[in-house]
């Protein structure tokens, strides 16, 4: 077990470094260096003085070879220093520190919501296998999975605000316990929920055909407690294994959702950074995003065998 | 003695039955079989009809739009629904229906190019991985996992942002050298960047599945048997591997097509993909969001159409999956 965990950890580090290298190289060779970008943005030709720019590049160490600069960037990253924003000049670390908690709260709340609702719907669908309730839930999961959040968000907003007139226009961030958070949360949770519904449904259907469920039934145990005692555990395993996919889905959707509902989180930060080519911010966001995804995958790999000991032996056989 | 004869008789009966049943369904081809299963699925059929309609609309867009998608009419701004303008007009007095139709053109052209490019890259890389094996294969698998673990929207944006300046510079030098105005059309830069960067995101998915298909089919007994019988590599490829991989590949093609369409509009929604005045459903939704409280139809038209199309892709994809992989539940 320990060998397995250490093995996973050792693979995690070069992967994160490789992501960073790819993104850094793209910004470095594609966009050019930050000093030039700052000056090209300055109005008029006044600021465009080649000698001064050269001097500033020299002092910022930007005329060193690529690999040296990349090494420097990584060393700064290890100390938690992401550099400074090109547009505002503030440190990227502090900008992100303001936006991150909002996205994190939204993401965690949405994950909790979708885990509970998704498993419940999946279990209900499986218990009504091939009856109308199952068909409705399955069709809902299938339809919802494809629709992007910047479509479902506005459509639901129009329905709730204009059609049913049951809420105010949700805009901005007023804390997690404000009513304005309901719609963004729902929209963020609804797409990955489809994944959980299908997984949970499949898992329950598989478990229901197993001998120990038949035994439990024949002993006269009511079906609700059968579900809770015997089915929940096998259902949670596929749900946990989907966590990496869910997190990546949420990070992508956060960018779109926060634009639709004007929430000042990481997603909106990304959009403003992109439209103003603020590379240090973009770089930091891609780094954080992929590190989160890779870390979740790592945690799933570590936790998964604890939930389902069969998985470890299967994996080891596959790798050998 | 009697008993023995009886048993013999029953076995021959069973064999006859089997032969009869085989005769009754004269070796239906895999494709026909799959097609029959597909059209038995109502959701998939509806999805297929909607997508066929979409491609038709995209192809014949210029002939069926009631108005010019660019012509502005400031006296007719933000009009509601009418016979003249079935989806109303937007804040510049442009006909929304015509813009939605042209948006379909953008979506279909871009997503088909994205899918084809990512399939070419994916097939090449996946096949190399499966056939060469060893360290190169391990590297390819690692690269696929790596690209799939970066949030795609952010990666696309980075690729887009870093490819744009060199491409613009190249276009400018080409223009100065050739004086050909085609190099001044920034719309092509947008298009190339969108499908270039989206194909870079989508190929790993294609590569992973194609690699898996090649690996699993290559080790099947019938392929070994064919090889032992002296069938050439080309023969094995065309007679066994390609037909058997066809099902999953078709499923994959429809999935990537749908995802590419969503990504293209998401990208344009964020303002980095197809830029106005060229209509894309994404930038129309983004425009619509600014005025939706007063003029909901400007937002509802593109969002509604995109919702219908994405659902159609989901149902078709699910139907294709059931049709081609009947035993696999997913």
Interface residues (C-beta under 8 A of the other chain):
Chain A: X15 X18 X19 X23 X26 X27 X29 X30 X31 X32 X139 X142 X143 X145 X146 X147 X148 X150 X151 X152 X154 X155 X157 X158 X161 X162 X169 X198 X202 X244 X248 X251 X252 X255 X256 X259 X260 X270 X271 X274 X275 X277 X279 X282 X283 X285 X286 X289 X290 X293 X294 X297
Chain B: X43 X142 X145 X146 X149 X150 X151 X152 X153 X154 X155 X157 X158 X159 X161 X162 X163 X164 X165 X166 X258 X262 X265 X266 X269 X270 X271 X272 X282 X285 X288 X289 X292 X293 X296 X299 X300 X303 X304 X306 X307 X310 X311 X313 X314 X315 X317 X318 X329 X330
